[in-house]
Amino acid sequence: MDQGRQEAVTWRNRALLLFDRVAMPVAVCDVYGAVLLANPAMAAECGVTPGRLRGRDVLELFSPREATQVERIAEALRLRHRSRYQVSVCWRAPGGAERYGELTADPVSDTAEDTPALLVMLRVDGEQAPSTAPPAGPARVTPTEARVLALLAAGATTARAARETGLTTDGVTYHLRRLTSRWHAANRTELVARAYALGVLDPGVWPPEVRAAE
């Protein structure tokens, strides 16, 4: 191994060791929010080992408190804007308490032309006692997610869904990927079935429509 490569390996190992020892919850995600690497502090917030977080959607682990904030950030990332982004989030701690705080995401890459990864840090601001009330009503989705699901249920292609919603095809794929991860759906057919089962789409209406809030 040449000296330059050996030094690179040495610095990578040192960086990983430091990454694991940082007390703040930290993860590296791809541009879509899928976890590539998480430190023990981040994994502890989810009650799992770091390896179990790999491939999970960070915004499913830590739910955004404002959906519109996430959509603006997603659009900025697709346009490769390189700024620091903050998202107010809440999540259930391993003991059952409801915690809330802020995710900070910094795009990082070797060059300006590379597709960036996201260095994500979690700040815990506080927590509430576990709730004993059972969940009620349909599953929560953003208006954009609901519209995409309705179009998908009607047989729309990704291109048509993009035209109808004003998104890019990548934007539609982004929302479908998040929904698929959230509901653990194997394919788009199962995703539509779950939308009906979870009360997002009205089963008695054609063409498909989002179920009105009760």
C-alpha positions in Angstrom: 0.0 0.0 0.0 1.5 3.4 -1.0 2.0 6.0 1.7 -0.8 8.3 0.5 -3.4 5.5 0.6 -2.2 4.3 4.0 -2.5 7.8 5.4 -6.0 8.1 4.0 -7.0 4.8 5.7 -5.5 6.0 8.9 -7.4 9.2 8.9 -10.6 7.4 8.0 -10.2 5.0 10.9 -9.6 8.0 13.2 -12.6 9.8 11.9 -14.8 6.7 12.5 -13.5 6.3 16.0 -14.3 10.0 16.8 -17.7 9.6 15.1 -18.5 6.7 17.5 -17.3 8.6 20.6 -19.3 11.8 20.0 -21.9 12.2 22.7 -24.3 14.0 20.4 -26.6 11.7 18.2 -25.1 11.9 14.7 -25.7 10.1 11.4 -24.6 10.2 7.8 -27.5 9.9 5.3 -27.9 10.0 1.5 -29.6 12.9 -0.1 -33.0 11.2 0.3 -32.5 10.8 4.0 -31.7 7.1 4.2 -29.2 6.4 7.0 -25.8 5.2 5.8 -24.0 5.4 9.1 -25.1 6.2 12.7 -23.2 6.6 15.9 -24.2 4.8 19.2 -25.8 8.0 20.6 -28.1 8.2 17.6 -29.0 4.5 17.8 -29.7 4.8 21.5 -32.4 7.4 20.7 -34.2 4.6 18.7 -33.4 1.8 21.1 -31.4 -0.2 18.6 -27.8 -0.8 17.6 -26.2 1.5 15.0 -26.2 -1.3 12.3 -30.0 -1.6 12.6 -30.5 2.0 11.5 -28.7 1.5 8.2 -31.2 2.1 5.3 -33.9 3.6 7.5 -35.4 6.9 6.6 -34.2 9.5 9.2 -37.5 11.4 8.9 -39.4 8.3 9.7 -37.4 7.7 12.8 -37.8 11.4 13.9 -41.1 12.8 12.7 -41.1 16.3 11.4 -43.5 18.7 13.2 -44.0 20.8 10.1 -44.5 18.9 6.8 -44.1 22.0 4.6 -40.7 22.6 6.1 -39.5 19.2 4.9 -40.9 19.7 1.4 -38.9 23.0 1.1 -35.7 21.3 2.2 -36.3 18.3 -0.2 -36.7 20.7 -3.1 -33.5 22.6 -2.1 -31.5 19.4 -1.9 -32.8 18.3 -5.3 -31.5 21.6 -6.7 -28.2 20.9 -4.9 -28.4 24.0 -2.7 -25.6 23.7 -0.1 -26.9 25.2 3.1 -27.5 24.1 6.6 -31.1 22.8 7.2 -33.0 22.5 10.5 -36.1 20.4 11.0 -38.2 20.4 14.2 -38.9 16.8 15.1 -40.5 14.5 17.7 -40.0 10.8 18.4 -40.8 8.1 20.9 -37.8 7.2 23.1 -37.1 3.6 24.0 -38.8 4.0 27.4 -42.0 5.3 25.8 -41.6 9.0 26.5 -42.4 11.5 23.7 -39.2 13.5 23.0 -38.9 16.6 20.8 -35.9 18.5 19.4 -34.2 19.6 16.2 -32.4 17.8 13.4 -29.7 19.7 11.7 -28.5 18.5 8.2 -25.3 19.7 6.5 -24.7 18.6 2.9 -21.1 17.3 2.5 -19.2 15.9 -0.4 -15.6 15.8 -1.8 -16.4 18.2 -4.7 -19.1 20.7 -5.6 -20.1 18.4 -8.5 -20.7 15.3 -6.4 -24.1 14.4 -5.1 -23.9 15.3 -1.4 -24.4 13.1 1.6 -26.1 14.7 4.7 -24.3 15.0 8.0 -27.3 14.9 10.4 -27.1 15.9 14.1 -30.0 15.6 16.6 -30.5 18.0 19.5 -32.8 16.8 22.2 -34.8 19.7 23.7 -37.2 17.9 26.1 -39.7 15.1 26.6 -43.2 14.4 27.7 -44.5 11.4 29.7 -45.8 8.4 27.7 -49.3 8.9 26.4 -51.9 6.2 27.3 -54.5 7.4 24.8 -54.9 5.1 21.8 -54.3 6.6 18.3 -57.4 7.7 16.4 -58.3 8.8 12.9 -56.5 8.0 9.6 -52.8 7.9 9.2 -51.1 11.3 8.9 -49.7 12.2 5.5 -48.8 15.5 4.0 -51.2 17.1 1.4 -48.6 16.3 -1.3 -48.3 12.7 -0.2 -52.1 12.3 -0.2 -52.4 13.7 -3.7 -49.7 11.4 -5.0 -51.4 8.4 -3.4 -54.8 9.3 -5.0 -53.2 9.7 -8.4 -51.4 6.4 -8.0 -54.6 4.6 -6.9 -56.2 5.9 -10.1 -53.5 4.3 -12.2 -51.3 7.4 -12.9 -47.7 6.9 -13.9 -44.9 8.8 -12.2 -44.7 11.2 -15.1 -48.5 12.0 -14.9 -48.4 12.3 -11.2 -45.6 14.8 -11.6 -47.6 16.9 -14.1 -50.7 16.8 -11.9 -48.9 17.9 -8.7 -46.4 20.3 -10.2 -43.5 18.1 -8.9 -40.6 16.7 -10.9 -40.6 12.9 -11.5 -37.8 12.7 -8.9 -40.0 14.6 -6.5 -42.8 12.1 -6.9 -40.4 9.2 -6.5 -39.1 10.9 -3.3 -42.5 11.0 -1.8 -43.3 7.4 -2.8 -40.0 6.2 -1.4 -40.8 7.8 2.0 -44.3 6.3 2.1 -43.0 2.9 1.1 -40.4 3.0 3.9 -42.9 4.4 6.5 -45.6 1.7 5.7 -43.1 -1.1 4.9 -44.8 -1.6 1.5 -43.3 -4.1 -0.9 -44.5 -2.3 -4.1 -46.9 0.4 -5.3 -49.9 -1.9 -5.3 -49.4 -2.6 -1.6 -48.8 1.1 -1.0 -52.2 1.9 -2.4 -53.8 -0.9 -0.5 -52.3 0.4 2.8 -53.5 3.9 2.0 -57.1 2.6 1.9 -56.6 0.4 4.9 -55.1 3.3 7.0 -58.0 5.6 6.0 -56.0 8.0 3.9 -58.1 7.3 0.7 -61.9 7.1 0.8 -62.9 3.5 -0.2 -66.4 4.6 -1.4 -65.3 7.1 -4.0 -64.1 6.9 -7.6 -61.9 8.4 -8.9 -59.8 8.0 -5.7 -60.0 10.9 -3.3 -58.4 11.7 0.0 -60.7 10.8 2.9 -62.1 14.0 4.5 -61.1 14.6 8.1 -63.8 13.8 10.6 
